[in-house]
Amino acid sequence: MNKYIAGLMALLFITCGSAQAQFFGSDDTVKDVTTGVTWLRCSVGQVWDPSVETCTGKIVKLNHEEIAIALTQAKAQLGGDWRLPSRKELVSLVCDDCSAPKINSKYFPNLSSEAYWTGDKNWMNPRTYWTVNFMTGHTYNRFFPYQRLPVLLVQKK
């Protein structure tokens, strides 16, 4: 039975391509089988609307002080250990073949085409943090924690 399931999964990766088979959506979360993390589909401030299968509401841009509060609320309301993604995790969502926003909109609808926070500090200037820009798909290391940017949350499951 396990060989059958493994063969089926391999066939999915071969026939669909890794970009198609990387994610599995379930209500308001998306499992990334490549990185092993679970994402909230919507940016902070938005909610998943299953009747139209999209994120609705206004994206709220947060600074790092506000992110700490949002993480506490997410853990209390959703359970689990929600956090900012690492730069590597957030970059793994970039879809080079997609128009802006450069992300698979089937799994992450209504994402903003701008820089999103990561939890990684810039090692060259530890006062700044790395971001991933979904307009370009590039990473930047020049944002200070007092600046307000959109946020996606992730947890290891």
Backbone as numpy.savetxt, mean C-alpha at the origin, in Angstrom:
# Nx Ny Nz CAx CAy CAz Cx Cy Cz
-2.72 -33.70 -2.90 -3.54 -32.50 -2.90 -2.68 -31.25 -2.90
-1.62 -31.22 -2.04 -0.74 -30.04 -1.99 -0.01 -29.83 -3.31
0.35 -30.94 -3.99 1.01 -30.82 -5.29 0.06 -30.20 -6.30
-1.23 -30.58 -6.21 -2.24 -30.03 -7.11 -2.39 -28.52 -6.89
-2.45 -28.10 -5.63 -2.59 -26.67 -5.32 -1.34 -25.91 -5.76
-0.16 -26.46 -5.48 1.08 -25.80 -5.89 1.15 -25.68 -7.42
0.73 -26.73 -8.12 0.71 -26.69 -9.58 -0.26 -25.65 -10.10
-1.41 -25.54 -9.47 -2.41 -24.55 -9.87 -1.88 -23.15 -9.65
-1.22 -22.91 -8.52 -0.66 -21.58 -8.24 0.43 -21.26 -9.25
1.28 -22.22 -9.59 2.34 -21.99 -10.59 1.71 -21.66 -11.94
0.64 -22.37 -12.30 -0.05 -22.10 -13.56 -0.63 -20.69 -13.57
-1.18 -20.25 -12.44 -1.71 -18.89 -12.35 -0.61 -17.87 -12.59
0.56 -18.06 -11.99 1.66 -17.13 -12.16 2.14 -17.12 -13.61
2.16 -18.28 -14.25 2.65 -18.37 -15.62 1.64 -17.76 -16.59
0.36 -18.11 -16.44 -0.64 -17.66 -17.41 -1.09 -16.23 -17.17
-1.10 -15.79 -15.93 -1.59 -14.44 -15.64 -0.47 -13.43 -15.55
0.74 -13.89 -15.32 1.84 -12.96 -15.10 1.89 -12.58 -13.64
3.07 -12.25 -13.16 3.22 -11.98 -11.73 2.44 -10.78 -11.27
2.27 -9.75 -12.13 1.53 -8.56 -11.71 0.07 -8.90 -11.44
-0.51 -9.81 -12.21 -1.91 -10.18 -12.01 -2.09 -11.07 -10.79
-1.15 -11.97 -10.55 -1.30 -12.95 -9.49 -0.67 -12.51 -8.17
-0.09 -11.33 -8.13 0.57 -10.85 -6.92 -0.41 -10.55 -5.80
-1.62 -10.11 -6.12 -2.58 -9.64 -5.12 -3.84 -10.49 -5.08
-4.38 -10.60 -3.86 -5.68 -11.23 -3.66 -6.49 -10.30 -2.77
-7.57 -9.74 -3.32 -8.39 -8.79 -2.58 -9.48 -9.50 -1.79
-9.74 -8.97 -0.62 -10.82 -9.48 0.23 -11.38 -8.30 1.02
-12.54 -7.82 0.59 -13.18 -6.66 1.23 -12.21 -5.48 1.27
-11.91 -4.99 2.47 -11.11 -3.77 2.57 -9.60 -4.01 2.65
-9.17 -5.26 2.47 -7.73 -5.55 2.50 -7.29 -6.26 1.22
-5.98 -6.21 0.99 -5.36 -6.89 -0.15 -4.14 -7.63 0.37
-4.07 -8.91 0.08 -2.91 -9.73 0.44 -1.93 -9.71 -0.72
-0.69 -9.36 -0.41 0.39 -9.37 -1.40 1.19 -10.65 -1.18
1.05 -11.61 -2.09 1.72 -12.90 -1.91 3.22 -12.81 -2.17
3.66 -11.76 -2.84 5.09 -11.59 -3.10 5.83 -11.16 -1.84
5.29 -10.17 -1.15 5.96 -9.64 0.05 5.43 -10.26 1.34
4.25 -10.90 1.28 3.67 -11.53 2.46 2.97 -10.57 3.40
2.67 -9.36 2.93 2.00 -8.40 3.79 0.55 -8.22 3.36
-0.24 -7.68 4.26 -1.63 -7.35 3.98 -1.78 -5.84 4.03
-2.38 -5.28 3.00 -2.58 -3.83 2.87 -4.03 -3.47 3.13
-4.25 -2.30 3.69 -5.58 -1.70 3.60 -5.68 -1.14 2.19
-6.77 -1.42 1.49 -6.92 -1.00 0.09 -6.93 0.51 -0.08
-7.50 1.19 0.89 -7.76 2.61 0.77 -6.74 3.44 1.53
-6.50 4.63 1.03 -5.65 5.59 1.74 -6.36 6.00 3.03
-5.58 6.43 4.02 -6.16 6.92 5.27 -7.12 8.06 4.94
-8.31 7.99 5.53 -9.37 8.97 5.26 -10.47 8.40 4.38
-10.15 7.38 3.61 -11.14 6.75 2.75 -11.65 5.46 3.39
-12.78 4.97 2.89 -13.33 3.69 3.32 -13.67 2.86 2.09
-13.61 1.55 2.26 -13.95 0.61 1.19 -15.47 0.50 1.11
-16.02 0.72 -0.08 -17.46 0.58 -0.31 -17.67 -0.66 -1.17
-18.10 -1.78 -0.56 -18.23 -3.03 -1.31 -19.33 -2.98 -2.38
-20.31 -2.09 -2.23 -21.39 -2.03 -3.21 -20.91 -1.52 -4.57
-19.87 -0.71 -4.57 -19.31 -0.22 -5.84 -17.85 -0.65 -6.02
-17.34 -1.44 -5.08 -15.98 -1.98 -5.11 -14.93 -0.90 -5.36
-14.97 0.12 -4.51 -13.99 1.19 -4.61 -13.82 1.88 -3.27
-12.80 2.71 -3.19 -12.56 3.52 -2.00 -13.29 4.84 -2.17
-14.03 5.23 -1.15 -14.77 6.48 -1.20 -14.33 7.38 -0.06
-14.64 8.65 -0.18 -14.25 9.61 0.84 -13.00 10.35 0.43
-12.60 11.28 1.27 -11.47 12.15 0.98 -10.19 11.62 1.64
-9.13 11.54 0.86 -7.83 11.15 1.39 -7.36 12.22 2.36
-6.91 11.79 3.53 -6.39 12.70 4.53 -4.87 12.62 4.52
-4.22 13.76 4.36 -2.76 13.81 4.39 -2.32 14.03 5.83
-1.32 13.25 6.24 -0.87 13.27 7.64 0.62 13.53 7.75
1.01 14.15 8.87 2.42 14.23 9.22 2.72 13.07 10.17
3.94 12.90 10.59 4.30 11.73 11.39 3.66 11.72 12.78
3.42 12.87 13.34 2.73 12.93 14.63 1.29 12.42 14.47
0.63 12.84 13.40 -0.74 12.40 13.13 -0.79 10.93 12.72
0.25 10.45 12.05 0.32 9.04 11.66 0.33 8.15 12.91
1.05 8.56 13.95 1.09 7.78 15.19 -0.32 7.62 15.77
-1.11 8.67 15.71 -2.49 8.61 16.20 -3.32 7.69 15.31
-3.17 7.82 13.98 -3.91 6.97 13.05 -3.58 5.49 13.24
-2.32 5.19 13.50 -1.91 3.79 13.73 -2.55 3.23 15.00
-2.60 4.04 16.04 -3.25 3.61 17.28 -4.74 3.33 17.04
-5.38 4.20 16.29 -6.80 4.01 15.97 -7.02 2.78 15.09
-6.16 2.56 14.11 -6.29 1.40 13.23 -6.14 0.10 14.01
-5.18 0.07 14.92 -4.97 -1.14 15.72 -6.17 -1.40 16.62
-6.75 -0.35 17.20 -7.91 -0.50 18.09 -9.16 -0.90 17.31
-9.38 -0.31 16.15 -10.61 -0.55 15.40 -10.55 -1.79 14.51
-9.37 -2.10 13.98 -9.26 -3.19 13.02 -8.56 -4.42 13.59
-7.87 -4.24 14.72 -7.06 -5.33 15.25 -5.79 -5.46 14.42
-4.86 -6.21 14.90 -3.62 -6.40 14.16 -2.61 -5.32 14.46
-1.48 -5.42 13.80 -0.37 -4.51 14.04 -0.11 -3.68 12.78
-0.96 -2.70 12.53 -0.84 -1.84 11.36 0.32 -0.88 11.53
0.98 -0.57 10.40 2.16 0.30 10.41 2.33 0.93 9.04
3.28 1.87 8.96 3.68 2.40 7.66 4.47 1.32 6.92
4.34 1.26 5.62 5.13 0.28 4.87 6.59 0.71 4.77
7.45 -0.27 4.57 8.85 0.05 4.25 8.89 0.56 2.81
10.00 1.16 2.45 10.15 1.64 1.07 10.05 0.46 0.10
10.69 -0.66 0.43 10.65 -1.84 -0.43 9.22 -2.34 -0.62
8.44 -2.37 0.47 7.05 -2.83 0.38 6.21 -1.90 -0.49
6.36 -0.59 -0.29 5.56 0.36 -1.05 5.97 0.38 -2.53
7.25 0.27 -2.80 7.73 0.21 -4.18 7.17 -1.02 -4.89
6.95 -2.11 -4.14 6.42 -3.33 -4.76 5.02 -3.13 -5.33
4.33 -2.06 -4.94 3.00 -1.77 -5.48 3.04 -0.99 -6.79
4.19 -0.41 -7.11 4.30 0.41 -8.32 4.09 -0.45 -9.56
3.22 0.02 -10.42 2.93 -0.65 -11.70 3.51 0.21 -12.81
4.65 -0.20 -13.34 5.32 0.58 -14.38 4.49 0.72 -15.65
3.64 -0.26 -15.94 2.83 -0.24 -17.15 1.53 0.55 -16.99
1.23 1.00 -15.77 -0.01 1.72 -15.49 0.19 3.21 -15.72
-0.88 3.88 -16.14 -0.82 5.34 -16.16 -1.04 5.82 -14.72
-0.77 7.08 -14.46 -0.88 7.61 -13.10 -2.33 7.51 -12.61
-2.52 7.09 -11.38 -1.52 6.66 -10.43 -0.94 5.30 -10.82
0.36 5.15 -10.64 1.09 3.96 -11.08 0.93 2.82 -10.06
-0.30 2.30 -10.01 -0.64 1.22 -9.10 -1.81 0.46 -9.72
-1.97 -0.80 -9.39 -3.06 -1.61 -9.93 -4.37 -1.12 -9.29
-5.15 -0.38 -10.08 -6.37 0.24 -9.54 -7.47 -0.77 -9.25
-7.34 -1.99 -9.75 -8.31 -3.02 -9.39 -8.24 -3.32 -7.90
-7.04 -3.32 -7.35 -6.84 -3.63 -5.94 -6.70 -2.39 -5.06
-6.23 -1.29 -5.65 -6.03 -0.05 -4.90 -6.68 1.11 -5.65
-8.03 1.16 -5.64 -8.72 2.19 -6.42 -8.67 3.57 -5.73
-8.73 4.59 -6.55 -8.79 5.98 -6.09 -7.59 6.41 -5.26
-6.44 5.84 -5.56 -5.20 6.27 -4.91 -4.79 7.61 -5.51
-4.18 8.45 -4.73 -3.74 9.75 -5.21 -2.42 9.63 -5.98
-2.28 10.40 -7.05 -1.06 10.39 -7.87 -0.03 11.34 -7.27
0.48 10.98 -6.11 1.48 11.81 -5.44 2.32 10.94 -4.51
3.20 11.57 -3.77 4.10 10.84 -2.86 3.35 10.34 -1.63
3.61 9.08 -1.26 3.06 8.44 -0.06 4.21 8.14 0.90
3.92 8.27 2.20 4.92 8.00 3.23 5.35 6.54 3.27
6.62 6.32 3.59 7.09 5.01 4.06 7.56 5.23 5.51
7.86 4.17 6.19 8.38 4.26 7.55 9.90 4.32 7.58
10.54 4.34 6.42 12.01 4.29 6.35 12.61 5.69 6.37
13.52 5.89 7.34 14.27 7.14 7.38 15.36 7.11 6.32
15.70 8.29 5.85 16.78 8.46 4.90 18.10 8.31 5.64
18.91 7.34 5.28 20.17 7.12 5.99 21.18 8.23 5.74
21.02 8.97 4.63 21.93 10.08 4.33 21.57 11.35 5.11
20.30 11.46 5.44 19.80 12.60 6.23 18.68 12.07 7.11
19.00 11.58 8.32 18.00 10.92 9.17 16.86 11.82 9.64
16.89 13.09 9.26 15.75 13.97 9.58 14.65 13.84 8.55
14.92 13.14 7.44 13.93 12.99 6.38 13.55 11.51 6.20
12.44 11.29 5.51 11.92 9.94 5.26 11.79 9.69 3.76
11.81 8.42 3.41 11.57 8.00 2.03 10.09 8.03 1.72
9.78 8.34 0.48 8.41 8.29 -0.01 8.41 7.56 -1.35
7.23 7.13 -1.78 7.05 6.58 -3.12 6.00 7.44 -3.80
6.35 7.93 -4.98 5.46 8.82 -5.72 4.70 7.99 -6.77
3.38 7.95 -6.65 2.57 7.17 -7.57 2.21 7.93 -8.85
2.70 9.15 -8.99 2.60 9.85 -10.27 3.70 9.33 -11.20
4.90 9.17 -10.65 6.06 8.77 -11.44 6.51 7.33 -11.21
6.19 6.79 -10.03 6.69 5.47 -9.65 8.06 5.52 -9.01
8.60 6.71 -8.81 9.93 6.87 -8.24 9.88 7.06 -6.73
11.03 6.83 -6.08 11.15 7.07 -4.64 11.94 8.36 -4.41
11.61 9.01 -3.31 12.29 10.26 -2.95 12.64 10.23 -1.47
13.74 10.88 -1.11 14.21 10.82 0.27 14.32 12.20 0.89
13.42 13.09 0.57 13.58 14.48 0.99 12.43 15.04 1.83
11.56 14.20 2.33 10.39 14.70 3.06 10.63 14.68 4.57
10.29 15.78 5.20 10.45 15.93 6.65 9.18 15.44 7.35
9.31 14.92 8.58 8.16 14.34 9.28 7.02 15.32 9.56
7.27 16.61 9.51 6.20 17.58 9.75 5.34 17.83 8.51
5.81 17.36 7.34 5.04 17.53 6.11 3.87 16.56 6.07
2.82 16.94 5.37 1.61 16.10 5.28 1.55 15.44 3.90
1.45 14.09 3.94 1.35 13.29 2.73 0.32 12.19 2.94
-0.20 11.60 1.85 -1.12 10.47 1.99 -0.42 9.25 2.60
-1.24 8.34 3.13 -0.72 7.16 3.84 -1.50 5.92 3.44
-0.78 4.84 3.17 -1.34 3.49 3.08 -0.80 2.71 4.27
-1.62 1.85 4.85 -1.20 1.06 6.01 -1.04 -0.40 5.62
-0.14 -1.07 6.31 0.21 -2.46 6.02 0.42 -3.21 7.32
0.25 -4.53 7.26 0.62 -5.37 8.40 1.11 -6.71 7.88
1.98 -7.34 8.64 2.48 -8.67 8.31 1.47 -9.67 8.86
1.02 -10.61 8.03 0.07 -11.62 8.51 0.59 -13.00 8.22
